[in-house]
Amino acid sequence: MNKAGHRITSVFMSGSQCQNDILVNLVASACDMPVLIPRYIHAAVCHGAAMLGAKAASADSQGKTEDLWDIMDRMSKPGKKVLPTEDKNEKALLGVKTVLQATEIPWDGG
């Protein structure tokens, strides 16, 4: 997506998938960017619902509400940042797989 003009600098993950350290590390390394995990991984749905409730409760007499991003910033606590691997062999393996997928050459994982 960065090649298409977007500026993506990190991946955000939430929910029970964040408990899988292997998956989180793989995503960070495959995307070659940090993965950010919220503090409340076991209550992501409830936490999101609370944020939407706060937005609804912020409505004034004209129906104008507080910006959702400001609410999210206020109600979220720092979590964990997982960085991509620095291991040259892992990077090489991920690079080969990416090239093979891009060229549609079958890869059996070996």
C-alpha positions as CSV (number, residue, x, y, z in Angstrom):
1,M,0.0,0.0,0.0
2,N,2.9,2.3,0.6
3,K,3.9,1.9,-3.1
4,A,0.4,3.1,-4.0
5,G,0.9,6.4,-2.1
6,H,-0.4,5.5,1.4
7,R,1.9,5.9,4.4
8,I,1.6,2.9,6.6
9,T,4.2,2.8,9.4
10,S,2.7,0.2,11.8
11,V,0.2,-2.6,12.1
12,F,-2.4,-2.6,14.9
13,M,-3.7,-5.9,16.3
14,S,-6.3,-6.6,18.9
15,G,-8.3,-9.5,20.4
16,S,-7.2,-13.0,21.3
17,Q,-4.8,-13.2,18.3
18,C,-2.5,-10.9,20.3
19,Q,-1.8,-13.7,22.7
20,N,0.0,-15.7,20.0
21,D,3.6,-14.3,20.2
22,I,4.7,-16.3,17.2
23,L,1.9,-14.8,15.0
24,V,2.6,-11.3,16.2
25,N,6.3,-11.6,15.6
26,L,5.6,-13.1,12.1
27,V,3.3,-10.3,11.2
28,A,5.8,-7.7,12.3
29,S,8.6,-9.4,10.4
30,A,6.6,-10.1,7.2
31,C,5.3,-6.5,7.1
32,D,8.7,-5.2,8.1
33,M,7.1,-2.7,10.6
34,P,6.2,-2.7,14.2
35,V,3.0,-4.3,15.5
36,L,1.2,-2.4,18.2
37,I,-0.9,-4.4,20.7
38,P,-3.4,-2.7,23.1
39,R,-3.2,-3.2,26.8
40,Y,-6.7,-4.6,27.0
41,I,-6.5,-7.6,24.6
42,H,-9.0,-9.7,26.6
43,A,-11.7,-7.0,26.5
44,A,-11.3,-5.4,23.0
45,V,-15.0,-5.6,22.2
46,C,-16.1,-4.2,25.6
47,H,-13.4,-1.5,25.5
48,G,-14.5,-0.4,22.0
49,A,-18.2,-0.4,23.1
50,A,-17.3,1.8,26.0
51,M,-15.6,4.2,23.7
52,L,-18.6,4.4,21.4
53,G,-20.8,4.9,24.5
54,A,-18.6,7.8,25.6
55,K,-19.0,9.3,22.1
56,A,-22.8,9.0,22.4
57,A,-22.8,10.5,25.9
58,S,-20.7,13.5,24.7
59,A,-23.5,14.8,22.5
60,D,-24.5,18.4,23.2
61,S,-27.9,20.0,22.7
62,Q,-27.2,20.4,18.9
63,G,-26.1,16.7,18.6
64,K,-22.4,17.5,18.2
65,T,-20.2,14.9,19.7
66,E,-16.6,14.7,20.8
67,D,-14.2,13.4,18.1
68,L,-13.9,9.6,18.4
69,W,-10.1,9.7,17.9
70,D,-9.8,12.0,21.0
71,I,-12.0,9.6,23.0
72,M,-9.9,6.6,21.9
73,D,-6.7,8.5,22.8
74,R,-8.1,9.4,26.2
75,M,-9.4,6.0,27.1
76,S,-6.6,3.8,25.8
77,K,-3.5,3.0,27.7
78,P,-0.1,2.2,26.1
79,G,0.3,-1.5,25.2
80,K,3.2,-3.3,23.7
81,K,5.2,-2.7,20.5
82,V,6.7,-5.8,18.7
83,L,9.5,-5.0,16.3
84,P,10.4,-6.9,13.1
85,T,13.1,-9.5,13.4
86,E,16.7,-8.5,12.9
87,D,17.7,-12.1,12.1
88,K,19.2,-12.1,8.6
89,N,18.1,-15.7,7.9
90,E,14.5,-15.0,8.9
91,K,14.4,-11.9,6.8
92,A,15.9,-13.8,3.8
93,L,13.3,-16.5,4.1
94,L,10.4,-14.0,4.3
95,G,11.9,-12.1,1.3
96,V,12.1,-15.3,-0.8
97,K,8.5,-16.2,0.0
98,T,7.3,-12.7,-0.8
99,V,9.1,-12.8,-4.2
100,L,7.7,-16.2,-5.0
101,Q,4.2,-15.1,-4.1
102,A,4.5,-11.9,-6.2
103,T,5.6,-14.0,-9.2
104,E,3.0,-16.7,-8.6
105,I,5.7,-19.4,-8.5
106,P,4.5,-22.3,-6.3
107,W,6.4,-22.6,-3.0
108,D,6.1,-25.7,-0.9
109,G,7.6,-24.1,2.2
110,G,10.8,-26.2,2.1
